[in-house]
Amino acid sequence: MEKAAFLASKGRRQKQIAADLGVSAPTVNRLLAEASKQGILIPRHPKLNVTPDRARELEKQVFGQQALFERLERLSDGRLQSLEVYPVANAENVLTGVTSNAAHDVVDRIVNQPRIVAITWGTTMRALVSEIQNLAKRSSRERLEQSPPTFIQLTGDPAAAIADPSLQSATFVSDLNTVFGKKTTSKFSYSVSALIPRQYRKQGELKIIKDFIGGTAGYANVFCLDTDGTTQLIPEVDTLLTGCRGKFGHDRWLIECAANLEIPPETLEDITIGNIGGYWLPRDTNSRAENDIVDELNARWTGIHRRDFEKIARRRGVILVAAEEHKFEIVRHLVSEGLVSVLLISSALADRMEEDMSSGDAAGGQT
């Protein structure tokens, strides 16, 4: 809202502001109306009504964001569609700060365009869905329920997360259906293990188990193959909401995946950059044996795979939400690989990415 007001005070029109911020024109109209209501923007001039220090900070955010977007767009060979950076005042609540802002952008995109919206799982998605629920309480229900999309889940349930169903994508699908006025349970919701157990090692055993899982009604609607070899629903997904994991200590999913391979968690961290929506990405410096380990883990994964991210990203539909600055490496990698269409991040993460890319330039590396 403050950034939109800042740009309006510089004489930019609503369509220009929409392009600058990577949002829709109706969103800009709403932001400017709210800024006027709060006294941040004096509309007749128009004039920004904030302290000089805040005005300088907004100028840095707006134009610094544009510079970062241009660098990331080049890095992605033009595949990154838009970037939104949210200022976070309290470092202890950086995730809430990002998702409370991102919820507005996500809802606008869902309302204005997509018909099929997929979601992965984890703490970032839990925070985002909670903020969308809070936003729905303050918004016009008619706007949200006018043409509700179909929500689907794209991951199974990690064993370690079963004790906490609030982190599962099936829960998110149910919550979003409620927000958008759908009264029935999605026929695309399912409950299967996210990883095939490690005792089933042979290719024949994996195939039998995957065939069995493919008989689960909701899972079959999303993942199972048609006669031409394509998945039934994923090619139709307009928007995918997902988080990612970088290299930062041990969590339950890392430990579960390492145990599945019977390797230490430290080893899995060393040979992967992280994961997107639960799917692990190997490091470019890996040996063939190390890549084989990552491939084996992903072969046991029952959720969305890289090829599916690529298909949805080509339709400009992958929205990645990331808050913590330690995720700079995995976010940069996902952008460079063309697996992200829209990037919604914190100012702390944006600063860390800018610092990292600038140091790469100074060292003669590629950005």
Secondary structure, DSSP 4 states (H G I P E B T S, - for coil): -HHHHHHHHTT--HHHHHHHHT--HHHHHHHHHHHHHTTSEETTTTEE-S-HHHHHHHHHHHHHHHHHHHHHHHHTTT---EEEEE--S-GGGHHHHHHHHHHHHHHHHHHHS-SEEEE--SHHHHHHHHHHHHHHHHS-HHHHHSSPPEEEE---B-GGGTT-GGGSHHHHHHHHHHHTT--S--TT----BSB--TT--SHHHHHHHHHHHTTSHHHHHHHSB-TTS-BSSGGG--EEEE-EE-S-S--HHHHHHHHHHTS-HHHHHHHEEEEETTEEEE-TT--HHHHHHHHHHHHTB-S--HHHHHHHHHTT-EEEEE--GGGHHHHHHHHHTT--SEEEEEHHHHHHHHHHHHHHHHTT---
